[in-house]
Amino acid sequence: MKKKVIIIGSGVAGLATSVRLSKMGYEVHVFESNPYPGGKINSATFGEYRFDQGPSVFTGPKYLKEIYDLCGEDFSEFELVPLKTSFNYFFNDGLRMQLSNKRNEIVNEISEKLGEDKKNLNAYLDKAAKNYEAIAPMFIEASLHSWRNYTGKSFFKALGRLRKYKLFSTMNEENQKAFRNPKTVQLFNRFASYNGSDPYQAPAMLNMIGHLEINQTPYLPKNGMIQITDSLYNLATKYGVEFHFNERVEKILVDGKTIIGVKTSKDEYLSDAVVSNMDVSFTYERLLNDSPFQKPEKTIKQEKSSSAIVFYWGIKGSFPELTLHNIFFSDDYKAEFNGIFHEKKTVDDPTIYVNITSKYVKGDAPEGCENWFTMINAPIDIGQDWVEEIARIREKIIDKLSKVLGTDISELIEVEEILEPRKIEARYHGKQGSIYGNASNNRYAAFQRHPNFSKQFNNLFFVGVSVHPGGGIPLALNSAKIACEYLGKRVK
Ligand SMILES: Cc1cc2nc3c(=O)[nH]c(=O)nc-3n(C[C@H](O)[C@H](O)[C@H](O)COP(=O)(O)OP(=O)(O)OC[C@H]3O[C@@H](n4cnc5c(N)ncnc54)[C@H](O)[C@@H]3O)c2cc1C
């Protein structure tokens, strides 16, 4: 008889886990409190405008392809749009840069507009690639919590580059050393936000995040980001995974040192193993709160990643100077991150990200109009007056975009919805609205992340952005792979 596994949550990591486990021969049940799969990767239509509500930058599709390969499915059927550009950058002093998605053209553009030496830029990007290639097999694609990881070839390869990781510098310190123009430093510091961290505290090693975007390229699925959820959900149902939507897990059931199932908002279900795709802090605090075992207090108390405020705007007009990804930088990046991580407030001149899928996905906006996903990084919820904060920041964003684009944006907004930290917690159970679990704001962060398995219970596992290897879609997909490897060995 098949062993039965229950997965709590159908985020991208929960979905990937479900497909992998069903292919490994387990009977898999996914419980999801929302009426839809995908967690933060979901889609909504407001008026005549469709929006991807969460992630918009898709890097590392090879990790999704791995799942297709595992199933013997053809990944070319997961169609990706050939993008003409990667990011458009706007600075307050009027400087504009349109980066292509080819590295040599990006280097030329940065060199021409920001006066950087091409050789130097190439050396920086080569180093990011080499660091990624050395680190990924050990820190991203495998468990950091297994002794085996410290004896294999990957470990010695990663160790061989130890000096290059600049373990005692921050991202910003290294970028300041690498580049002469503060705008180039700001452009590369921005990659800290890809896992919700602060470039003025995060270790320089994270500068390799840029590798996935500049040496490789950001991708867009043909139907928008929702296609990632749809494709994994379709694979899961095809391979027999059973989904229970609108059914919140309220408790993980424990008998001695064994997990025996879950209690949901509707019933109790027994299983041979449980995988939690819920934020790991909440898993302990809400689902295992009355179990008599030692909780990993350090993990629970770790600094959270940033949150976000998103305005989903249906814009009655079109802007040829904008592309799929647009960044409107602030003048004082340090103050912005200080606000997010220390003062826990948004600044008056935040960096604004505008994502417009209707540039590529037909039907996402009516003819002559655009769907603007307008986002700023924000602090986690500690009880701020969000009504006041959002009203203030909305006005500042509209002023800034109107000034840069030379058009009064406020008159063009015909549809508006808002996502903010409290909603992120309520909708996706991300503690205090953090969108990437814990921040990576110190050099030990990678080692402080919770493993993909439980040390107390042989049959409890963890996936998603709040556990190893961390935030973002590629890492969440890897968390699923690692957890399944452990589960396969432990639950036979
Ligand atoms: C605005 C925004 C922008 C982002 N941009 C990017 C980006 O551009 N690129 C990128 O790679 N990443 C981005 N991210 C982060 C990205 O969303 C995550 O990396 C990834 O989607 C998280 O997947 P996950 O599997 O960890 O969990 P989640 O998507 O958080 O899903 C967890 C699921 O578990 C369910 N759940 C939790 N607890 C329970 C329970 N007790 N019972 C039942 N169900 C439960 C929740 O309802 C949810 O559906 C962004 C996130 C946000 C919010």
Ligand as a Chemical Component Dictionary entry (heavy atoms), coordinates in Angstrom:
data_LIG
# 
_chem_comp.id                   LIG 
_chem_comp.type                 NON-POLYMER 
_chem_comp.pdbx_formal_charge   0 
_chem_comp.three_letter_code    LIG 
# 
loop_
_chem_comp_atom.comp_id 
_chem_comp_atom.atom_id 
_chem_comp_atom.alt_atom_id 
_chem_comp_atom.type_symbol 
_chem_comp_atom.charge 
_chem_comp_atom.model_Cartn_x 
_chem_comp_atom.model_Cartn_y 
_chem_comp_atom.model_Cartn_z 
_chem_comp_atom.pdbx_ordinal 
LIG C1  C1  C 0 4.377  41.123 -4.166 1  
LIG C2  C2  C 0 5.365  40.001 -4.285 2  
LIG C3  C3  C 0 6.344  40.031 -5.268 3  
LIG C4  C4  C 0 7.265  38.992 -5.389 4  
LIG N1  N1  N 0 8.153  39.022 -6.424 5  
LIG C5  C5  C 0 8.932  37.942 -6.673 6  
LIG C6  C6  C 0 9.661  37.839 -7.887 7  
LIG O1  O1  O 0 9.594  38.725 -8.725 8  
LIG N2  N2  N 0 10.402 36.716 -8.100 9  
LIG C7  C7  C 0 10.457 35.682 -7.193 10 
LIG O2  O2  O 0 11.142 34.680 -7.463 11 
LIG N3  N3  N 0 9.747  35.750 -6.046 12 
LIG C8  C8  C 0 8.989  36.839 -5.768 13 
LIG N4  N4  N 0 8.197  36.894 -4.646 14 
LIG C9  C9  C 0 8.329  35.817 -3.668 15 
LIG C10 C10 C 0 7.588  34.580 -4.186 16 
LIG O3  O3  O 0 6.217  34.815 -4.125 17 
LIG C11 C11 C 0 7.969  33.415 -3.398 18 
LIG O4  O4  O 0 9.348  33.185 -3.599 19 
LIG C12 C12 C 0 7.239  32.114 -3.752 20 
LIG O5  O5  O 0 6.099  32.289 -4.535 21 
LIG C13 C13 C 0 6.836  31.553 -2.417 22 
LIG O6  O6  O 0 6.411  30.272 -2.548 23 
LIG P1  P1  P 0 6.171  29.356 -1.288 24 
LIG O7  O7  O 0 5.972  27.989 -1.807 25 
LIG O8  O8  O 0 7.232  29.529 -0.266 26 
LIG O9  O9  O 0 4.868  29.818 -0.539 27 
LIG P2  P2  P 0 3.619  30.763 -0.683 28 
LIG O10 O10 O 0 3.432  31.276 -2.038 29 
LIG O11 O11 O 0 3.707  31.729 0.427  30 
LIG O12 O12 O 0 2.427  29.741 -0.413 31 
LIG C14 C14 C 0 2.133  29.177 0.833  32 
LIG C15 C15 C 0 0.733  28.607 0.712  33 
LIG O13 O13 O 0 0.454  27.860 1.881  34 
LIG C16 C16 C 0 -0.883 28.132 2.275  35 
LIG N5  N5  N 0 -0.970 27.875 3.710  36 
LIG C17 C17 C 0 -0.165 28.379 4.689  37 
LIG N6  N6  N 0 -0.546 27.920 5.891  38 
LIG C18 C18 C 0 -1.596 27.101 5.678  39 
LIG C19 C19 C 0 -2.408 26.317 6.540  40 
LIG N7  N7  N 0 -2.212 26.280 7.860  41 
LIG N8  N8  N 0 -3.399 25.578 5.988  42 
LIG C20 C20 C 0 -3.600 25.579 4.642  43 
LIG N9  N9  N 0 -2.872 26.318 3.781  44 
LIG C21 C21 C 0 -1.875 27.068 4.296  45 
LIG C22 C22 C 0 -1.076 29.596 1.944  46 
LIG O14 O14 O 0 -2.445 29.921 1.823  47 
LIG C23 C23 C 0 -0.331 29.684 0.604  48 
LIG O15 O15 O 0 -1.179 29.385 -0.453 49 
LIG C24 C24 C 0 7.231  37.911 -4.490 50 
LIG C25 C25 C 0 6.249  37.875 -3.505 51 
LIG C26 C26 C 0 5.317  38.902 -3.413 52 
LIG C27 C27 C 0 4.233  38.834 -2.359 53 
# 
loop_
_chem_comp_bond.comp_id 
_chem_comp_bond.atom_id_1 
_chem_comp_bond.atom_id_2 
_chem_comp_bond.value_order 
_chem_comp_bond.pdbx_ordinal 
LIG C1  C2  SING 1  
LIG C2  C3  SING 2  
LIG C2  C26 DOUB 3  
LIG C3  C4  DOUB 4  
LIG C4  N1  SING 5  
LIG C4  C24 SING 6  
LIG N1  C5  DOUB 7  
LIG C5  C6  SING 8  
LIG C5  C8  SING 9  
LIG C6  O1  DOUB 10 
LIG C6  N2  SING 11 
LIG N2  C7  SING 12 
LIG C7  O2  DOUB 13 
LIG C7  N3  SING 14 
LIG N3  C8  DOUB 15 
LIG C8  N4  SING 16 
LIG N4  C9  SING 17 
LIG N4  C24 SING 18 
LIG C9  C10 SING 19 
LIG C10 O3  SING 20 
LIG C10 C11 SING 21 
LIG C11 O4  SING 22 
LIG C11 C12 SING 23 
LIG C12 O5  SING 24 
LIG C12 C13 SING 25 
LIG C13 O6  SING 26 
LIG O6  P1  SING 27 
LIG P1  O7  DOUB 28 
LIG P1  O8  SING 29 
LIG P1  O9  SING 30 
LIG O9  P2  SING 31 
LIG P2  O10 DOUB 32 
LIG P2  O11 SING 33 
LIG P2  O12 SING 34 
LIG O12 C14 SING 35 
LIG C14 C15 SING 36 
LIG C15 O13 SING 37 
LIG C15 C23 SING 38 
LIG O13 C16 SING 39 
LIG C16 N5  SING 40 
LIG C16 C22 SING 41 
LIG N5  C17 SING 42 
LIG N5  C21 SING 43 
LIG C17 N6  DOUB 44 
LIG N6  C18 SING 45 
LIG C18 C19 SING 46 
LIG C18 C21 DOUB 47 
LIG C19 N7  SING 48 
LIG C19 N8  DOUB 49 
LIG N8  C20 SING 50 
LIG C20 N9  DOUB 51 
LIG N9  C21 SING 52 
LIG C22 O14 SING 53 
LIG C22 C23 SING 54 
LIG C23 O15 SING 55 
LIG C24 C25 DOUB 56 
LIG C25 C26 SING 57 
LIG C26 C27 SING 58 
# 
